[in-house]
Amino acid sequence: MANDDVLDQRSANRIAEDLVRRGTVEGPLRLLRSGANYVFRAGDTVLRISDAGSCQAGQLALIRRLSEAGVPVLEPQADLGIVGGARVTLWDYIEPGTRLDYAELGHGIARLHAIPPEHLAELVPLPWYGEAPWLQIKANLDTAASTGILDAAEVDALQQVCEELRNWDILDSDQTVVVCHGDVHPANVLMRDGRPVIIDWDLICLGPRAWDHAALLTWPGRWGGNPADYSDFAKGYGADLSADALARRLARVRLIGPTINIVRLAASNDRARDEAKVRLRYWMGDPEAPQWTPL
């Protein structure tokens, strides 16, 4: 594999195409997601290709443990092990587009938060929730400011937000720490047989329960979601954190982090450049700032 055995898209494409040629999966292939993992649709199967050094085996054990605890997850069809230098797993394809049952999703996240961390720590790493690279907002802003995408006023506006959010991941001593999914939003939930299943557990972590509420708090305002979605989620979860100071602060973190990373990407991606300018209007206080589009 190229680049010192780090999985890249060319390698992932080659592995996926080889599996089609062998008849392991049916073509044609369609890339659904790229990044830390490469995810392809192949007929009624989803092909997930991960770096061989990833903890994918632990992830599969995690999925089984979560299912046993009543957390709604999607279990794999098969684990093909190491293929072509990468870890390959097969999953059922679920057609997106069905409206999510947010109350059931909230209930599922409540079940996750009730699991003692030590029951999962033996299976996968559980980092602190603020450690992910995309959340190093001050350092990432320094990089973004050097791309030439931002003007001086935009840099100042983002720096002010970063200053307001300084030490955002340090909790008061009375905050309970739970196991968080880390990325609860509609793209990571599918409906199967009328019930939600939560996918993409790569950002599982330890943090306050508010971390798994935060993304949905901004769902209607920034991403075009239904204002009732979080309300339904909160009913299923058993607690509404929409007025909670920590949850609102974390919701802001979950907006500024992706904005800065879009700016960084914009230096080499025209689509990201257009989206960056849309998002910057919000941070510049434009009352007519349009809603955002995920890339």
C-alpha positions in Angstrom: 0.0 0.0 0.0 1.3 3.5 -0.9 2.3 6.3 1.5 3.9 4.1 4.2 0.9 1.8 4.4 -1.6 4.7 5.1 -4.9 3.9 3.3 -5.6 6.2 0.5 -8.5 6.3 -2.0 -6.6 4.7 -4.8 -5.7 1.7 -2.6 -9.4 1.5 -1.4 -10.7 1.6 -4.9 -8.3 -1.2 -5.9 -9.4 -3.4 -3.0 -13.1 -2.8 -3.7 -12.7 -3.6 -7.4 -10.8 -6.8 -6.6 -13.6 -7.9 -4.3 -16.1 -7.3 -7.1 -13.9 -9.3 -9.6 -13.7 -12.2 -7.1 -17.5 -12.2 -6.7 -17.2 -11.4 -3.0 -19.6 -8.5 -3.6 -21.7 -7.4 -6.5 -21.0 -4.3 -8.6 -21.3 -1.6 -9.6 -19.4 0.2 -6.9 -20.5 3.6 -5.6 -18.3 5.5 -3.1 -20.5 6.7 -0.2 -18.0 8.2 2.1 -14.2 8.8 2.3 -11.8 10.0 4.9 -10.7 7.9 7.9 -12.5 5.0 6.2 -13.7 4.4 2.6 -17.3 3.2 2.3 -18.7 1.8 -0.9 -22.2 0.6 -1.9 -22.0 -2.7 -3.8 -25.5 -3.9 -4.6 -27.3 -4.5 -1.3 -24.0 -4.5 0.6 -21.9 -1.8 2.1 -18.2 -2.3 1.9 -16.2 -0.6 4.6 -12.4 -0.4 4.0 -10.2 0.8 6.9 -6.6 1.2 7.6 -5.1 -2.2 8.7 -3.7 -0.5 11.8 -7.1 0.7 12.9 -9.0 -0.9 15.8 -11.7 -2.2 13.6 -11.7 -5.6 15.3 -12.4 -3.7 18.6 -15.1 -1.7 16.8 -16.9 -4.9 15.8 -16.7 -6.2 19.4 -18.0 -2.9 20.5 -21.0 -3.1 18.2 -21.9 -6.5 19.7 -21.5 -5.2 23.2 -23.7 -2.2 22.5 -26.4 -4.4 20.9 -26.4 -6.6 24.0 -27.0 -3.4 26.1 -30.0 -2.4 24.0 -28.3 0.4 22.0 -29.8 0.4 18.4 -26.8 -0.4 16.2 -26.2 -2.0 12.8 -24.3 -5.3 13.1 -22.0 -6.4 10.2 -22.7 -9.1 7.7 -19.1 -10.3 7.8 -15.6 -9.4 8.8 -13.2 -10.3 5.9 -10.2 -9.5 7.9 -7.1 -8.0 6.2 -7.5 -7.8 2.4 -4.9 -6.1 0.3 -3.3 -4.5 3.3 -6.6 -3.0 4.7 -9.3 -4.2 7.1 -12.6 -5.0 5.2 -16.0 -5.5 6.7 -19.4 -6.0 5.0 -22.7 -4.4 6.1 -26.3 -4.3 5.0 -27.2 -1.4 2.8 -30.1 0.7 4.1 -31.6 3.3 1.8 -31.5 6.7 3.5 -34.3 9.2 3.3 -36.9 7.8 5.7 -37.7 10.3 8.4 -35.9 9.5 11.6 -37.7 8.6 14.8 -35.9 11.1 17.0 -37.6 9.9 20.2 -36.3 6.4 19.7 -32.9 7.8 18.9 -32.9 9.7 22.1 -33.9 6.5 24.0 -31.0 4.7 22.3 -28.5 7.4 23.3 -29.8 7.3 26.9 -29.1 3.5 26.9 -25.6 4.3 25.7 -25.0 6.8 28.4 -26.1 4.3 31.1 -23.4 1.8 30.2 -20.4 2.0 32.6 -17.3 3.1 30.7 -15.3 0.2 32.0 -17.6 -2.2 30.2 -16.4 -0.8 26.8 -12.9 0.4 27.6 -11.5 -3.1 27.2 -12.8 -3.2 23.6 -11.8 0.2 22.1 -10.0 3.3 23.2 -12.2 5.9 24.9 -10.4 9.2 24.5 -11.5 12.4 26.2 -14.1 14.1 24.0 -12.0 17.2 23.3 -9.0 15.3 21.9 -10.1 14.8 18.3 -8.0 16.7 15.8 -10.9 18.5 14.3 -11.6 20.0 17.7 -8.2 21.7 18.2 -9.9 24.9 17.2 -7.2 27.4 18.1 -4.4 25.5 16.4 -6.6 24.7 13.4 -7.5 28.4 13.1 -3.9 29.4 12.9 -3.5 27.0 10.0 -6.7 28.2 8.3 -5.6 31.9 8.7 -2.5 31.1 6.6 -4.4 29.8 3.6 -5.4 33.2 2.3 -9.1 32.3 2.3 -10.0 34.6 5.2 -9.8 38.3 5.2 -8.6 40.2 8.4 -12.1 40.8 9.7 -13.0 37.1 9.3 -9.9 36.0 11.1 -10.7 38.4 13.9 -14.3 37.1 14.2 -13.2 33.5 14.4 -10.4 34.3 16.9 -13.0 36.0 19.1 -15.2 32.9 19.1 -12.1 30.7 19.9 -11.3 33.0 22.8 -14.9 32.8 24.1 -14.6 29.0 24.0 -11.2 28.7 25.6 -11.0 25.6 27.8 -14.4 24.5 26.5 -13.6 20.8 27.2 -12.8 21.2 30.9 -15.8 20.2 33.0 -17.0 21.3 36.4 -16.5 18.7 39.1 -20.2 18.0 39.3 -20.5 17.0 35.7 -21.1 13.2 35.2 -18.8 11.6 32.5 -20.4 9.1 30.2 -19.6 7.1 27.1 -20.6 9.3 24.1 -21.2 8.4 20.5 -19.4 11.6 19.7 -21.2 12.5 16.5 -25.0 12.2 16.9 -26.6 13.8 13.9 -29.0 12.5 11.1 -26.2 11.4 8.7 -25.1 8.8 11.3 -28.6 7.4 11.9 -30.6 5.2 9.5 -34.1 3.8 9.8 -34.5 0.0 9.5 -37.8 -1.8 9.9 -39.3 1.4 11.4 -36.6 1.8 14.0 -33.3 3.9 14.1 -29.9 2.3 14.0 -26.9 4.4 15.0 -23.8 4.0 12.7 -20.2 5.4 12.6 -18.8 4.8 16.1 -15.3 6.1 15.2 -15.6 9.1 17.5 -16.8 7.2 20.6 -15.3 9.0 23.6 -15.8 10.0 27.2 -17.5 13.3 27.9 -20.6 14.9 29.4 -24.0 13.7 28.2 -24.4 17.2 26.6 -21.9 16.3 24.0 -24.3 13.9 22.4 -27.1 16.5 22.5 -25.1 19.4 21.1 -25.2 18.7 17.4 -29.0 18.3 17.4 -29.4 21.7 19.2 -28.1 23.5 16.0 -29.8 21.1 13.6 -32.8 23.4 12.7 -30.9 26.7 12.8 -27.8 25.8 10.8 -28.6 22.6 8.9 -32.3 23.0 7.9 -33.7 20.4 10.3 -37.2 20.4 11.8 -37.4 22.4 15.1 -39.3 19.5 16.6 -36.4 17.1 16.1 -34.5 17.9 19.2 -37.6 18.2 21.3 -38.5 14.6 20.3 -35.0 13.4 20.9 -35.1 15.0 24.4 -38.4 13.3 25.2 -36.9 9.9 24.2 -33.7 10.6 26.1 -35.6 11.7 29.2 -33.9 15.1 29.6 -34.1 18.4 27.6 -30.7 20.2 27.6 -31.8 23.0 25.2 -31.4 25.6 28.0 -28.4 24.0 29.6 -25.3 26.3 29.5 -22.8 23.5 28.9 -24.9 22.0 26.0 -25.3 25.4 24.4 -21.5 26.0 24.6 -20.8 22.6 23.2 -23.2 23.3 20.3 -21.2 26.3 19.5 -18.0 24.3 19.5 -19.6 21.8 17.1 -20.2 24.7 14.7 -16.9 26.5 14.9 -14.8 23.4 14.6 -16.2 22.3 11.2 -16.2 25.9 10.0 -12.5 26.2 10.5 -11.8 22.8 9.0 -13.8 23.8 5.9 -11.6 26.9 5.6 -8.5 24.7 5.7 -9.9 22.4 3.0 -11.0 25.4 0.9 -7.3 26.1 0.0 -7.5 23.1 -2.4 -11.2 22.5 -3.0 -13.5 24.9 -4.8 -16.7 23.4 -3.3 -15.3 23.8 0.2 -14.3 27.4 -0.6 -17.9 28.2 -1.6 -19.3 26.5 1.6 -16.7 28.3 3.7 -17.9 31.6 2.5 -21.5 30.6 3.4 -20.5 29.6 6.9 -18.4 32.7 7.5 -21.5 34.9 6.9 -23.0 33.4 10.1 -19.9 34.1 12.2 -19.7 37.7 10.8 -23.2 38.3 12.2 -25.1 38.4 8.9 -28.8 38.2 9.9 -29.6 36.7 6.4 -26.8 34.1 6.6 -28.0 31.0 4.7 -28.1 27.5 6.2 -25.2 25.3 5.8 -24.6 22.2 3.6 -22.5 19.2 4.7 -19.7 18.3 2.4 
